[in-house]
Each structure stands twice: as structure tokens, then as C-alpha cells.
Amino acid sequence: MPRRRDRHDRGLRGPIALPNQLTGRVVPLRRRLGRQEFFTEAVTDAIARIGVSYPGGLDGVDVGVEEVPYLATLWSGDRVPLAVSVEATSLRPAQIVVYRRPLEHRAPTRGELRDLVHRTLVEQLAALTAQNVRDIDPTLDDED
């Protein structure tokens, strides 16, 4: 196989992996998830973890993701909220809305973002259900 060169720093110009020996198909390379995709995956994983540690805790609760809080009247002080929980009414179920950009801003790495998303969802669910954070997820401390 001839050597390929990296012209104008645009990356390799040839195949990186040989085709699969059994099928003859090109091996698809896994690309890194984008910021929105990663955040959605982190929220989904956090919901699954809560479902394991606190079964039925999210029944009747809608969880949503927004970029940023759009109304400044929803919070007070200088800090932008990471999430908000809204109690159920006769017309709609309870809701937890997680804000992607403020959470990304506070987490320096993707691993810490995943942990922060989980922690935020647990805290919002605790506030919504009047439960202790440790009752929902025993691995978390109340005062972190």
C-alpha cells in the first residue's frame, strides 16, 4: 500500500483501518460525540442511574433539556440556575428542566459534566418529591 501524505494538515488521505476480513466491509470509525449529543447521553445515563437507585422515582415526571434559562425572573441573585423543577398540576405532570450551557460552563471535563448532570437531576428530584438526596442516590452526600 503506498504511503499517503498529510497535505495542508487536513488529515490522512487514505484508509485508516483495513476492511473486515470476514465481511469485506470497511470498518466504521467511531467519531467523538458532539457537545449536544454528549449532554443528551449524560442526561439519559443519569435518568437510568436514578431508575436503578430509586425505582419509580421519575414516574410522572417529565425531564427536559434547554440550552439556557430564558426568563431571568425564574431565579434570584447573581447565579444562573443549572436546572429547575416544577410541581405537577391537574393539567400537567411534574417537570424537571436541565440547562445545558450553565452545566457545561461549570464542568471542566466531560466526566465531571456527567457527574454534575447526575447530581443536578438528583437534587431537583429531591426538591420535587421532598425526599433526602441520600434516599434517591445513596452514593451522594447531602452537603457536597
WOMO-V279726 format. One record per residue. N is the residue number from 1. OMEGA is omega in whole degrees, 0 to 359 (none if undefined). D_CENTER is the distance of its C-alpha to the mean C-alpha in Angstrom with 2 decimals. Layout:
BEGIN
((N & OMEGA & D_CENTER) (N & OMEGA & D_CENTER))
END
This chain:
BEGIN
((1 & 182 & 42.53) (2 & 176 & 43.15) (3 & 177 & 41.17) (4 & 179 & 38.99) (5 & 183 & 38.46) (6 & 182 & 35.60) (7 & 174 & 37.08) (8 & 178 & 35.85) (9 & 180 & 32.76) (10 & 179 & 31.12) (11 & 180 & 30.23) (12 & 183 & 32.11) (13 & 182 & 34.21) (14 & 180 & 34.66) (15 & 180 & 32.88) (16 & 181 & 30.77) (17 & 177 & 31.17) (18 & 177 & 34.15) (19 & 177 & 33.99) (20 & 184 & 33.43) (21 & 183 & 36.87) (22 & 184 & 36.80) (23 & 183 & 35.54) (24 & 181 & 36.43) (25 & 176 & 33.14) (26 & 180 & 31.21) (27 & 179 & 28.29) (28 & 179 & 25.08) (29 & 180 & 23.11) (30 & 179 & 19.39) (31 & 179 & 17.91) (32 & 180 & 14.99) (33 & 175 & 11.88) (34 & 183 & 11.81) (35 & 181 & 9.51) (36 & 180 & 8.49) (37 & 180 & 8.36) (38 & 181 & 6.30) (39 & 178 & 3.51) (40 & 177 & 4.63) (41 & 179 & 5.14) (42 & 178 & 2.67) (43 & 179 & 3.33) (44 & 178 & 6.43) (45 & 179 & 7.13) (46 & 178 & 7.08) (47 & 178 & 9.26) (48 & 178 & 11.32) (49 & 178 & 11.95) (50 & 178 & 13.09) (51 & 178 & 15.17) (52 & 185 & 16.89) (53 & 183 & 17.64) (54 & 185 & 18.48) (55 & 179 & 19.65) (56 & 183 & 20.12) (57 & 180 & 18.32) (58 & 177 & 16.12) (59 & 180 & 19.20) (60 & 179 & 20.16) (61 & 175 & 16.94) (62 & 177 & 15.09) (63 & 181 & 11.40) (64 & 180 & 10.68) (65 & 173 & 8.86) (66 & 180 & 11.38) (67 & 182 & 11.98) (68 & 173 & 14.18) (69 & 186 & 16.30) (70 & 178 & 19.36) (71 & 180 & 21.97) (72 & 181 & 23.14) (73 & 180 & 24.98) (74 & 180 & 21.93) (75 & 179 & 21.93) (76 & 180 & 24.77) (77 & 184 & 25.48) (78 & 185 & 24.19) (79 & 176 & 20.53) (80 & 182 & 17.91) (81 & 177 & 15.77) (82 & 180 & 12.07) (83 & 177 & 12.09) (84 & 175 & 15.08) (85 & 182 & 16.45) (86 & 182 & 19.46) (87 & 180 & 21.99) (88 & 172 & 23.36) (89 & 179 & 26.62) (90 & 182 & 29.16) (91 & 183 & 27.84) (92 & 179 & 24.06) (93 & 176 & 21.65) (94 & 183 & 19.59) (95 & 169 & 16.39) (96 & 179 & 13.27) (97 & 181 & 11.81) (98 & 182 & 8.83) (99 & 187 & 9.86) (100 & 187 & 7.93) (101 & 177 & 11.04) (102 & 178 & 12.19) (103 & 178 & 9.18) (104 & 181 & 9.49) (105 & 183 & 13.16) (106 & 182 & 13.27) (107 & 182 & 11.62) (108 & 180 & 14.14) (109 & 179 & 12.53) (110 & 178 & 9.49) (111 & 178 & 10.28) (112 & 176 & 10.60) (113 & 179 & 7.35) (114 & 178 & 5.82) (115 & 180 & 8.78) (116 & 177 & 8.62) (117 & 179 & 5.59) (118 & 181 & 7.68) (119 & 180 & 10.74) (120 & 178 & 10.20) (121 & 179 & 9.76) (122 & 180 & 12.73) (123 & 179 & 14.71) (124 & 177 & 14.45) (125 & 177 & 15.49) (126 & 178 & 18.21) (127 & 182 & 19.47) (128 & 185 & 19.56) (129 & 182 & 21.42) (130 & 177 & 23.45) (131 & 174 & 22.49) (132 & 179 & 22.17) (133 & 180 & 18.86) (134 & 177 & 20.68) (135 & 181 & 21.63) (136 & 178 & 18.09) (137 & 183 & 16.98) (138 & 181 & 20.07) (139 & 181 & 18.40) (140 & 175 & 17.40) (141 & 179 & 20.21) (142 & 189 & 21.13) (143 & 182 & 22.03) (144 & none & 19.39))
END
